[in-house]
Each structure stands twice: as structure tokens, then as C-alpha cells.
Amino acid sequence: MRGGVELDPTAPFGVVIPARDAATTLARALSSVAVQTFRPRQVIVVDDGSTDDTSGIAAATTGVTLLRGRRGG
């Protein structure tokens, strides 16, 4: 995804995106969040031990907080 997600610090909600090996779909999901009428307070991507570029995509997107973990099962 190019660019980022514009946040609204006064918004009453945030967005959490759980992801594992989601490099092929994460940019589209983040783009969808970015074009919504109402902006979230925060966007968090939770990477559950991905072996692809999921973390890289999330980390490169402005406005996104990345939480990385080992595969929990």
C-alpha cells in the first residue's frame, strides 16, 4: 500500500487486523480502512508469526501500529 492511513485522535473506535502470511491481502485491507468516511483513532496489525512480508507491509504503512508475535496456535 502506498501512503498510509489518516487517523482521527478523537474517534471513538480503532481497527485491529489480525494477520498471518497475509502479504497478498494486507495492503488491500489497509487501503479499505484508508478510504472509509470515518477515520479510526488507531489501526493495529497483529502479525501472528508470518513467514512472508506481512510485517514489512504493515511497518511501511504510515498510521499503522504493528504488533508481532510468534505463532501461537
C-alpha positions in Angstrom: 0.0 0.0 0.0 1.3 3.4 -0.9 0.7 6.3 1.5 -0.9 5.5 4.8 -4.0 5.6 6.9 -5.1 9.0 8.2 -6.1 8.8 11.9 -8.5 10.8 14.0 -7.3 11.1 17.6 -10.9 11.9 18.7 -12.5 8.9 17.1 -14.3 6.5 19.5 -13.0 3.4 17.7 -10.0 1.7 16.3 -9.3 -1.0 13.8 -7.5 -4.3 14.6 -6.4 -6.5 11.7 -5.2 -10.0 12.7 -2.8 -11.3 10.1 -0.7 -14.4 9.4 1.0 -14.8 6.0 -1.3 -12.0 4.7 1.1 -10.2 2.4 -1.1 -10.7 -0.6 -4.2 -9.2 1.1 -3.0 -6.8 3.8 -2.4 -3.8 1.5 -5.9 -4.1 0.2 -7.3 -4.3 3.7 -5.4 -1.2 4.8 -6.4 0.6 1.7 -10.0 -0.2 2.6 -9.6 1.3 6.0 -7.9 4.4 4.5 -10.9 5.3 2.3 -13.6 4.9 4.9 -15.7 8.0 5.6 -14.9 7.9 9.4 -11.2 7.7 10.4 -10.2 5.4 13.2 -8.3 6.5 16.3 -5.7 3.8 15.6 -5.0 0.9 13.3 -3.2 -2.1 14.7 -2.0 -5.1 12.6 -1.3 -8.1 14.8 1.1 -10.4 12.9 1.0 -13.9 14.3 4.4 -15.3 13.1 4.1 -14.6 9.4 6.8 -16.1 7.1 6.1 -13.6 4.3 6.2 -9.8 4.1 3.2 -9.2 6.2 5.2 -7.3 8.8 7.1 -5.3 6.2 3.8 -4.1 4.6 2.3 -3.1 8.0 5.5 -1.4 9.1 5.8 0.6 5.9 2.3 2.0 6.2 2.0 5.3 7.9 -0.5 5.4 10.7 -0.3 1.6 11.4 0.9 0.1 14.6 2.5 -3.3 14.2 2.4 -5.9 16.9 4.5 -9.0 16.1 4.3 -12.3 17.9 5.5 -15.9 17.4 2.9 -18.3 16.0 0.6 -19.0 18.9 -1.6 -21.8 17.5 
